[in-house]
Amino acid sequence: MQGRAKATRRSLLEAAAQLFEERGYAGTSISDISALSGRTSGAIYFHYACKENLALAVMEEVFDTWPTLVGRHREADIPALEKLVALSFSVARAFRDDVVVRGGSRLWAERKSVDTSLPSPFEGWIETVVGLLEEAACEGVLTPSVNPRKAGNAVVSAFFGLHTVSDALDGRERIEERLHDLWLLLLPALQAHPGATSLLDRAHAHLAETSGTPAPGELHAAANERGGHARP
């Protein structure tokens, strides 16, 4: 019985997230969620009481996914800057591929239209990035003139700004390619001994080993052989 209730809540959450991402909060109704999920409106109200609670549940689910993801990368036996780069690509893939994360992203963008307080995503990411940059400084690979706190704010701002632009241009389909280019720009300013391309190669190799997903460079090469464009 408990397992069935959990499955119902999950199906409602995913249906709501998909519609929030496609139509926005104001453009999504309880009847829409009912139709997509195949559950009755009564089931929705039983589990979530109102649309605002569903929106909050989507955002909380997004926040619940990050600690495990961050922990996995922080525990990896690789240098801190490689951890940071690899983590950024894992997060980018989640924003591109995970329906709940995508729904939560649009909800945050439309937070003023949601009649409930939604958690803010940025403070936690800034602290995570600052921590990794401080770790890189201890390893002696960060440029001495770089302030980890200021650099962390800048990296997070650039990362989420990139997501906004990528979402507007092609629904984030080319987010990994664009993120690769962003790191080529940022890493020379962070590294004590610049080597952005080799660091990116190592981070991509780590990701491919742990996730089985090809690196952007491999995708570009395959696309060039076909005479087409890289599509992550």
Backbone as a ProteinNet text record, in pm:
[ID]
protein_1_A
[PRIMARY]
MQGRAKATRRSLLEAAAQLFEERGYAGTSISDISALSGRTSGAIYFHYACKENLALAVMEEVFDTWPTLVGRHREADIPALEKLVALSFSVARAFRDDVVVRGGSRLWAERKSVDTSLPSPFEGWIETVVGLLEEAACEGVLTPSVNPRKAGNAVVSAFFGLHTVSDALDGRERIEERLHDLWLLLLPALQAHPGATSLLDRAHAHLAETSGTPAPGELHAAANERGGHARP
[TERTIARY]
83.3	0	87	190.1	279.4	355.4	395.7	466.6	379.3	250.4	158	140.5	130.2	116	240.6	357.3	482.4	489.1	445.3	446.2	348.9	234.6	136.1	193.3	255.1	314.9	422	501.9	609.1	553.4	450.5	392.8	329	266.5	207.4	316	423.7	534.1	596.8	621.4	684.1	591.4	462.5	366.6	359.5	354.6	349.3	476.2	592.2	719.3	725	679.8	680.9	593.7	476.1	385.1	434.3	490.6	547.2	657.5	740.1	850.3	799.2	696.1	644.3	553.9	468.5	364	381.1	468.1	481.2	381.5	405.4	318.9	175.9	158.4	24.4	-50.4	23.2	-40.8	-72.6	-45.7	-70.9	-182.9	-278.7	-390.8	-388	-461.7	-473.6	-532.7	-629	-688.1	-585.4	-493.9	-386.2	-297.3	-262.6	-176.9	-248.9	-377.5	-458.2	-458.2	-477	-482.9	-348.9	-239.8	-108.1	-66.8	-96.7	-53.7	-145.5	-269.1	-365.3	-425	-403.7	-458.5	-573.6	-662.1	-777	-736.1	-817.8	-793.9	-800.5	-889.4	-900	-769.5	-700.1	-571.6	-467.5	-471.5	-377.4	-400.6	-527.7	-557.5	-528.2	-543.3	-515	-367	-281.7	-137.7	-73	-124.9	-56.5	-144.2	-272.2	-367.6	-392.3	-288.8	-307.2	-189.3	-204.3	-98.9	27.2	11.8	128.3	212.3	146.9	220.2	294	233.8	301.8	426.4	414.5	530.1	641.6	604.9	703.6	766.5	686.5	737.9	837.6	809.9	903	1035.9	1031	1153.9	1230.2	1160.1	1226.2	1289.7	1225.2	1282.2	1411.2	1412.1	1533.9	1646.6	1617.4	1719	1768.5	1680.3	1719.3	1814.2	1817.5	1905.7	2051.1	2074.2	2209.3	2308	2273.6	2375.7	2444.4	2368.2	2429.5	2522.4	2478.3	2559.7	2688.7	2676.3	2794.3	2887.4	2830.6	2912.1	2990.3	2927.3	2996	3118.5	3105.7	3218.8	3325	3282.4	3379.9	3461.3	3403.8	3475	3565.3	3557.5	3639.2	3787.1	3872	4015.7	4081	4040.6	4094.3	4114.4	4197.9	4220.2	4092	4092.8	3971.7	3915	4000.7	3948.3	3883.2	3936.9	3873.1	3738.7	3732.1	3603.7	3500.6	3543.7	3453.1	3403.1	3493.7	3454.4	3362.6	3399.2	3316.1	3177.7	3172.6	3044.3	2958.8	3019.9	2942.9	2876.9	2945.1	2885.5	2774.2	2790.2	2683.1	2558	2577.4	2463.4	2399.4	2482.4	2429.6	2344.3	2388.7	2310.8	2177.9	2178.9	2053.6	1955.8	2005.1	1918.3	1868.8	1945.4	1902.9	1808.1	1834.4	1769.4	1664.4	1672.2	1583	1459.1	1343.1	1220.2	1188.4	1219.3	1190.7	1283.7	1410.5	1505.3	1466.7	1426.7	1384.7	1260.1	1165.3	1044.9	1076.5	1166.4	1206.2	1276.6	1354.1	1423.5	1325.2	1221.1	1123.7	1041.6	1010.7	937.3	1015.5	1145.9	1225.7	1223.8	1231.5	1228.3	1094.9	987.8	854.5	808.6	903.9	870.8	774.8	775.1	687.4	540.2	514.6	376.2	327.3	417.6	382.1	351.9	233.5	188.3	238	369	433.4	582	653.4	795.5	875.8	952.6	1035.1	1178.3	1248.3	1387.9	1476.8	1580.1	1672.8	1787	1820.9	1922.3	2065.7	2088.4	2222.2	2319.5	2270.4	2362.3	2438	2366	2429.6	2533.7	2503.8	2600.2	2723.1	2704.2	2819	2910.7	2852.7	2934.2	3007.7	2942.6	3007	3125.4	3105.9	3212.7	3325.9	3292	3394.5	3477.6	3410.6	3481.6	3579.1	3539	3628	3744	3717.9	3826.5	3924.6	3874.6	3963.5	4048.5	3986.6	4060	4168.9	4135.4	4233.8	4348.8	4317	4421.9	4516.8	4462.1	4545.5	4633.5	4586	4664.2	4772	4767	4866.8	4844	4720.6	4693.8	4612.1	4571	4493.7	4587.8	4564.9	4645.1	4638	4753.1	4752.9	4668	4653.6	4576.3	4425.6	4382.2	4238.7	4182.1	4076.6	4003.2	3892.5	3898.1	3799	3654.3	3630.2	3493.6	3444.2	3523.9	3483.9	3477	3573.5	3574.5	3455	3419.1	3304.4	3176.3	3158.1	3040.3	3038.6	3155.4	3163.4	3135.5	3190	3170.3	3022.8	2959.5	2817.2	2732.6	2762.6	2688.1	2704.5	2827.9	2852.9	2782.6	2785.8	2725.7	2575.3	2506.8	2361.8	2319.9	2404.1	2377.1	2385.4	2483.5	2497.2	2373.3	2319.4	2198.2	2080.5	2067.1	1957.3	1966.4	2086.5	2106.2	2085.4	2141.3	2129.4	1985	1910.3	1769.5	1691.9	1722.4	1651.9	1685.3	1809.8	1852.3	1807.3	1820.6	1788.5	1742.6	1682.6	1634.1	1744	1865.3	1983	2038.7	1999.2	2050.7	2202.3	2257.7	2402.1	2472.9	2413.1	2466.6	2606.6	2636	2769.3	2875.2	2842.9	2936.3	2964.5	2859.8	2876.9	2950	2924.3	2992.5	3140.7	3172.9	3312.8	3383.5	3319.7	3378.4	3392.4	3294	3302	3423.4	3448.1	3562.9	3694.7	3697.1	3818.4	3850.2	3746.7	3764.4	3800.1	3736.2	3753	3880.3	3913.8	4023.8	4159	4194.5	4324	4334.5	4221.8	4223.9	4232.3	4198.9	4198.5	4324.9	4382.1	4493.4	4626.9	4704	4838.1	4928	4907.1	4981.9	4878.6	4841	4732.3	4747	4638.8	4632.6	4487.2	4404.2	4259.2	4219.4	4278.9	4238.4	4266.3	4386	4419.1	4333.7	4304.2	4217.4	4077.8	4025.6	3893.4	3893	3998.8	4007.4	4001.7	4074.2	4074	3936.9	3873.6	3740.3	3639	3645.7	3554.2	3579.4	3706.3	3738.9	3681.8	3691.2	3634.3	3483.2	3417.3	3273	3234.4	3308.4	3278.3	3294.9	3394.3	3420	3309.8	3257.4	3156.1	3013.6	2991.2	2854	2834	2943.2	2931.9	2888.7	2889.1	2846.8	2968.7	2970.9	3086.1	3108.7	3234.4	3270.3	3234.3	3214.2	3184.2	3286.5	3415.5	3517.1	3496	3455.2	3427.9	3306.5	3207.3	3088.1	3122.9	3209	3250.1	3320.6	3410.5	3485.3	3392.1	3295.4	3201.1	3118	3078.3	2999.1	3078.8	3208	3291	3308.6	3318.5	3331.2	3205.1	3090.1	2962.9	2938.4	3020.2	2999.4	2884.7	2849.4	2735.4	2779	2681.1	2706.3	2698.3	2779.4	2776.9	2646.7	2585.9	2461.4	2476.7	2498	2512	2391.1
-120.8	0	126.1	124.3	238.6	257	144.3	151.7	209.7	176.2	229	379.9	424	566.8	642.3	582.5	646.4	656.8	550.8	551.9	657	670.7	771.4	911.7	937.3	1068.6	1099.2	999.1	1020.9	1050.5	976.5	999.6	1137.8	1180.9	1314.7	1421.5	1398.6	1493.4	1509.3	1397.9	1403.3	1466.5	1435.3	1496.7	1647.1	1687.2	1830.4	1900	1838.4	1898.3	1914	1812.9	1820.8	1935.8	1949.8	2056.4	2193.8	2201.6	2329.1	2373.1	2276.4	2309.5	2349.4	2281.4	2307.7	2430.4	2447.9	2550.5	2662.6	2642.4	2739	2711.4	2774.4	2750.9	2796.7	2920.1	2973.8	2897.5	2841.6	2771.1	2625.8	2580.2	2440.9	2434.6	2346.6	2330.3	2190.9	2174.7	2043.1	1942.5	1984.8	1893.6	1851.8	1943	1907	1798.3	1816.5	1718.6	1585.2	1591	1469.4	1394.8	1469	1406.7	1343.2	1412.7	1360.6	1242.3	1249.9	1143.3	1022.3	1041.8	933.4	912	1008.7	1002.1	1101.8	1074.8	1164.1	1291.8	1395	1518.9	1493.4	1400.4	1366.1	1310.9	1229.3	1174	1285.2	1382	1494.4	1572.1	1606.1	1683.5	1604	1472.9	1388.7	1393.5	1387.1	1380.9	1518.3	1618.5	1747.8	1867.1	1847.6	1949.7	2064.1	2113	2225.1	2231.8	2313.9	2327.4	2387.5	2480.9	2541	2434.8	2340	2233.2	2143.9	2123	2044.9	2118	2248.6	2327.4	2320	2333.6	2325.8	2186.9	2082.3	1945.3	1922.9	1980.9	1969.4	2034.3	2155.6	2224.7	2148.1	2094	2018.6	1891.7	1828.4	1709.7	1745.1	1859.6	1903.8	1921.3	1989.1	2012.4	1881.6	1782.8	1654.8	1576.2	1608.3	1533.5	1579.3	1704	1759.5	1704	1682.3	1636.2	1506.8	1410.7	1284.4	1307.6	1390.6	1420.2	1491.6	1593.7	1667.5	1575.2	1494.4	1403.4	1305.5	1254	1159	1222.1	1345.7	1412.1	1454.8	1500	1544	1426.9	1308.6	1191	1127.1	1172.8	1114.6	1142.4	1048.9	1060.8	1134.5	1259.2	1344.9	1484.2	1569.4	1705	1787.2	1888.9	1966.1	2035.6	2093.8	2161.5	2063	1941.9	1838.5	1798.3	1791.9	1763.4	1869.8	1996.6	2106.8	2100.1	2077.1	2069.3	1949.2	1833.8	1714	1734.4	1794.4	1821.9	1912.7	2014	2108	2037.5	1940.8	1868.5	1774.3	1715.5	1630.7	1713	1832.7	1920.1	1965.6	1998.2	2040.6	1931.5	1806.4	1694.9	1679.8	1701.9	1693.5	1801.2	1922.4	2030.3	2004.1	1931.9	1901	1781	1677.6	1548.3	1512	1568.1	1528.9	1618	1557	1634.8	1712.9	1656	1726	1845.9	1829	1940.8	2051.3	2012.3	2112.3	2187.3	2112.6	2176.3	2271	2228	2313.5	2439.5	2427.4	2544	2649.5	2605.7	2704.1	2759.8	2676.8	2726.8	2836.7	2817	2920.3	3048.6	3036.4	3155.5	3228.3	3153.8	3213.4	3221.1	3223.6	3212	3319.4	3437	3545.1	3514.5	3419.1	3383.5	3266.9	3207.4	3094.4	3146.2	3118.7	3172.5	3088.9	3066.1	3000	3030.2	3017.3	3049.1	2929.3	2949.6	2843.4	2859.6	2749	2758.6	2815.7	2888.5	2949	2852.8	2832.7	2733.5	2782.8	2911.2	2960.7	2959.8	2982.9	2986.9	2855.5	2744.8	2613.8	2587.6	2627.6	2606.4	2694.4	2816.8	2904.1	2842.6	2791.3	2731.4	2608	2528.4	2409.7	2447.7	2546.2	2588.2	2653.6	2738.4	2801.8	2695.3	2594.7	2487.9	2414.5	2387	2318	2407.5	2536.7	2628.6	2642.9	2642.3	2646.1	2519	2406.8	2280.4	2287.1	2346.9	2361.8	2452.3	2556.1	2644.5	2568.3	2482.6	2401.2	2304.3	2261	2171.1	2246	2378.6	2458.7	2474.4	2445.4	2454.7	2578.2	2653.9	2774.8	2895.1	2984.2	3105.5	3180.2	3217.2	3281.3	3407.4	3478.5	3603.7	3580.7	3457.1	3426.6	3415.1	3490.6	3479.7	3376.3	3261.4	3156.1	3203	3292.9	3340.1	3420.6	3514.9	3596.3	3512.6	3424.3	3339.4	3243.9	3192.6	3102.4	3170.4	3294.2	3371.1	3389.7	3421	3444.8	3317.2	3204.4	3077.6	3037.6	3048.2	3012.6	3104.9	3233.1	3327.7	3293.3	3262.2	3227.2	3097.3	3000.3	2869.5	2880.8	2949.5	2958.6	3057	3156.7	3242.2	3164.1	3074.4	2988.7	2902.5	2852.5	2770.1	2849.9	2972.6	3057	3078.2	3110	3132.7	3003.8	2893.9	2766.2	2718.8	2741	2703.6	2785.2	2913.7	3000.8	2965.5	2924.7	2899.2	2764.2	2659.1	2526	2426.9	2478.8	2388.4	2309.5	2367.4	2308.2	2186.9	2164.2	2047.8	2053.7	2174.1	2188.8	2241.6	2217.7	2273.4	2222.4	2095.6	2042.9	2107.5	2127.4	2193.9	2336.4	2407.8	2545.8	2551.5	2455.1	2452.4	2423.7	2335.4	2306.6	2435.9	2514	2640.3	2740.7	2741.6	2831.7	2798.8	2670.3	2631.5	2664.6	2656.7	2697.2	2844.6	2922.1	3063.9	3086	3011.8	3035.1	2973.3	2853.8	2781.8	2853.2	2915.6	2986.5	3094.6	3152.7	3254.6	3192.5	3063.8	2996.6	2916.1	2858.9	2766.2	2838.4	2791.2	2845.1	2812.2	2696.3	2653.2	2616.8	2713.2	2692.7	2566.3	2495.1	2372.5	2331.1	2422.8	2402.8	2280.1	2263.5	2154	2018.8	2003.1	1873.6	1847.5	1952.8	1933.1	1891.9	1957.3	1920.1	1776.9	1737.4	1599.3	1500	1530.6	1440.2	1436.7	1553	1557.8	1481.7	1497.1	1424.5	1273.5	1234.7	1092.2	1034.7	1112.6	1069.5	1052.8	1147.9	1139.2	1019.7	998.1	885.2	753.2	747.3	625.7	597.8	705.1	686.9	682.8	743.1	749.7	678.9	651.5	588.4	681.9	814.6	913.1	970.9	977.4	1033.4	1179.3	1220.9	1359.9	1445.3	1576.6	1665.1	1655.9	1642.9	1631.9	1510.3	1398.4	1278.4	1299.3	1372.4	1400.6	1489.9	1588.9	1675.1	1595	1505.3	1426	1338	1275.4	1189.1	1270.4	1390.5	1476.2	1519.5	1550.8	1592.4	1480.2	1356.6	1242.6	1226.1	1261.8	1250.9	1375.1	1479.2	1603.5	1684	1658.4	1728.2	1807.5	1835	1913.8	1824.3	1858	1780.6	1803.3	1695.8	1704.5	1616.7	1674.7	1592.9	1503.9
0	0	0	85.3	92.6	-38.1	-99.6	-227	-336.4	-335	-435.3	-417.8	-292.7	-266.4	-312.1	-288.9	-330.8	-482.5	-551.6	-697.8	-752	-685	-727.1	-711	-596.4	-572.9	-676.9	-710	-806.7	-945.7	-987.2	-1119.4	-1127.8	-1019.1	-1015.6	-1019.6	-946.4	-942.3	-1081.5	-1148.8	-1281.5	-1384.6	-1377.6	-1470.2	-1448.3	-1322.3	-1291.7	-1339.7	-1314.1	-1355.6	-1507	-1578.8	-1725.5	-1775	-1716.4	-1759.3	-1715.4	-1595.8	-1551.6	-1647.1	-1691	-1781	-1919.2	-1967.1	-2102.2	-2108.1	-2006.5	-2013.2	-1911.4	-1815.2	-1707.3	-1596.6	-1481.9	-1366.6	-1393.7	-1442.4	-1464.6	-1572.9	-1668.5	-1779	-1751.2	-1629.4	-1591.2	-1488.4	-1511.7	-1418.2	-1356.8	-1250.2	-1187	-1285.7	-1367.2	-1465	-1570.2	-1606.7	-1699.5	-1639.8	-1513.8	-1445.6	-1433.6	-1406.5	-1398.3	-1531.4	-1640.1	-1772.3	-1809.9	-1783.7	-1822.3	-1736.3	-1607.8	-1516	-1518.3	-1565.9	-1561.5	-1423.6	-1334.5	-1198.7	-1185.7	-1095.3	-1078.4	-1005.7	-1022.2	-948.1	-798.3	-758.4	-616.7	-562.6	-644.9	-601.8	-586	-676.6	-667.6	-538.7	-512.1	-391.9	-264.8	-272.1	-156.1	-120.6	-223.4	-199	-184.8	-255	-256.8	-217.7	-205.2	-156.8	-255.1	-323.3	-415.6	-512.9	-615.6	-716.4	-655.6	-561.4	-497.9	-425.9	-360.7	-292.8	-391.8	-507.6	-611.7	-660.8	-680.5	-723.6	-619.6	-493.3	-385.8	-381.8	-402.9	-401.5	-515.4	-632.3	-744.3	-707.9	-652.2	-614.6	-506.6	-409.9	-303.2	-357.9	-455.2	-518.1	-591.5	-658.9	-726.3	-624.8	-514.2	-412.4	-352.6	-342	-284.1	-373.3	-503.3	-594.2	-584.3	-541.6	-549.1	-447.9	-321.1	-226.4	-268.3	-319.6	-363.7	-481.4	-575.2	-692.6	-652.4	-568.9	-523	-445.4	-356.8	-276.5	-361.2	-465.4	-553.1	-618	-661.2	-725.7	-623.7	-507.7	-407.8	-354.1	-355.7	-305.1	-409.8	-533.9	-640.7	-615	-652.7	-629.8	-746.7	-766.1	-871.3	-813.8	-876.5	-824.9	-819.3	-734.2	-706.3	-829.3	-913.2	-1031.6	-1127.2	-1135.7	-1217.8	-1158.4	-1025.3	-960.5	-997.2	-993.2	-1022.6	-1166.5	-1260.4	-1401.1	-1424.6	-1371.2	-1389.9	-1328.6	-1209.1	-1144.8	-1231.8	-1291.3	-1372.9	-1490.9	-1549.8	-1662	-1615.7	-1497.9	-1444.3	-1415.9	-1359.9	-1332.9	-1464.1	-1563	-1693	-1755.3	-1744.6	-1799.3	-1727	-1595.2	-1519.4	-1566	-1585	-1632.2	-1774.2	-1853.1	-1988.9	-1994.3	-1913.9	-1932.7	-1827.5	-1708	-1598.3	-1598.8	-1617.5	-1630.2	-1503.2	-1387.8	-1262.4	-1245.8	-1278.9	-1270.4	-1367.9	-1488.2	-1587.3	-1539	-1483.9	-1431.1	-1316.8	-1229	-1118.1	-1164.8	-1271.6	-1325.8	-1374.6	-1445	-1493	-1377.1	-1280.2	-1163.6	-1093.6	-1079.8	-1013.6	-1094.7	-1227.4	-1313	-1300.3	-1268.7	-1257.7	-1112	-1018.9	-877.1	-827.2	-889.4	-843.9	-871.1	-961.9	-991.4	-906.1	-827.1	-742.2	-602.1	-553.7	-425.5	-308.6	-307.3	-194.7	-204.6	-95.8	-94.6	-144.9	-252.4	-308.5	-261.3	-235.7	-190.4	-300.2	-260	-355.5	-385.1	-511.9	-547	-538.9	-534	-564.6	-447	-325.6	-213	-195.9	-208.2	-193.5	-300.5	-424.3	-532.1	-512.9	-467.5	-443.8	-338.1	-228.9	-123.4	-174.2	-258.2	-314.4	-401.7	-489.5	-580.4	-502.4	-406.2	-323.7	-251.3	-197.2	-127.5	-217.9	-341.2	-435.1	-477.1	-492.2	-526.3	-409.5	-288.5	-171.9	-165.9	-200.1	-205.6	-313	-427.2	-535.2	-490.5	-413.4	-361.8	-269.6	-186.3	-96.7	-174.2	-289.4	-374.5	-452.4	-449.2	-518.6	-667.1	-713.4	-857.4	-893.9	-792.3	-817.4	-821.8	-916.8	-924.7	-791.4	-731.9	-599.4	-592	-703.6	-701.2	-701.5	-720.1	-725.7	-585.2	-558.1	-432.6	-451.3	-380.4	-402.9	-386.2	-290.4	-267.9	-387.6	-434.6	-548.9	-676.2	-693	-812	-811.7	-693.3	-683.9	-725.8	-681.5	-723.7	-875	-932.1	-1076.4	-1155.6	-1110.7	-1181.5	-1179.4	-1063.3	-1053.4	-1141.3	-1140.1	-1224.6	-1372.2	-1413	-1553.1	-1590.1	-1499.5	-1526.1	-1547.4	-1456.2	-1468.8	-1578.1	-1604.9	-1719.7	-1849.4	-1856.9	-1974.7	-1993.9	-1883.8	-1892.2	-1946.8	-1902.1	-1949.8	-2100	-2147.8	-2291	-2369.1	-2319.9	-2390.7	-2397.7	-2290.7	-2289.4	-2392.2	-2402.3	-2496.2	-2641	-2666	-2803.8	-2856.7	-2775.3	-2827.9	-2720.7	-2612.6	-2508.5	-2440.9	-2437.1	-2372.5	-2447	-2569.8	-2642.8	-2660.8	-2670.8	-2691.7	-2566.7	-2450	-2326.8	-2296.8	-2323.4	-2293.1	-2381.9	-2507.4	-2598.5	-2551.1	-2513.2	-2467.5	-2333.8	-2246.6	-2117.9	-2136.9	-2229.6	-2262.6	-2303.4	-2389.2	-2434.6	-2320	-2227.3	-2113.1	-2027	-2003.3	-1921.4	-1991	-2123.7	-2195.4	-2170.1	-2144.1	-2113.6	-1967	-1875.4	-1732.3	-1674.2	-1718.2	-1654.1	-1661.5	-1773.4	-1774.3	-1667.5	-1627.7	-1522.9	-1383.1	-1370.9	-1241.2	-1215.1	-1317.8	-1300.9	-1281.1	-1183.6	-1163.1	-1281.1	-1338.5	-1456.8	-1563.3	-1647.1	-1743	-1827	-1834.9	-1914.7	-1925.4	-1976.2	-1976.8	-2057.8	-2175.8	-2263	-2199.8	-2141.5	-2080.6	-1956.9	-1879	-1762.2	-1806.1	-1908.3	-1959.4	-2010.4	-2078.1	-2127.7	-2012.4	-1904.2	-1788.3	-1721.2	-1709.2	-1647.2	-1731.3	-1863.4	-1952.1	-1944.8	-1935.2	-1924.3	-1794.9	-1687	-1559	-1570.7	-1635.2	-1653	-1738.4	-1847	-1935	-1860.8	-1774	-1697.6	-1596.9	-1536.3	-1432.1	-1485.5	-1602.6	-1654.4	-1786.9	-1858.9	-1989.1	-2099.5	-2071.5	-2170.8	-2240.5	-2374.7	-2445.1	-2409.6	-2414.7	-2390.7	-2510	-2490.4	-2602.3	-2714	-2679.9	-2783.3	-2871.5	-2811.4	-2889.5	-2978.2	-2927.9	-3007.2	-3126.6	-3104	-3213.7	-3322.2	-3280	-3377.4	-3459.3	-3390.9	-3462.5	-3560.6	-3518.6	-3606.5	-3728.6	-3708	-3820.5	-3921.7	-3871.3	-3961.3	-4045.5	-3985.4	-4060.1	-4145.2	-4122.5	-4195.1	-4139.6	-4012.7	-3951.7	-3832.6	-3743.6	-3622.9	-3501.9	-3400.9	-3276.3	-3205.1	-3156.9	-3080.5	-2957.6	-2838.5	-2717.9	-2696.3
[MASK]
++++++++++++++++++++++++++++++++++++++++++++++++++++++++++++++++++++++++++++++++++++++++++++++++++++++++++++++++++++++++++++++++++++++++++++++++++++++++++++++++++++++++++++++++++++++++++++++++++++++++++++++++++++++++++++++++++++++++

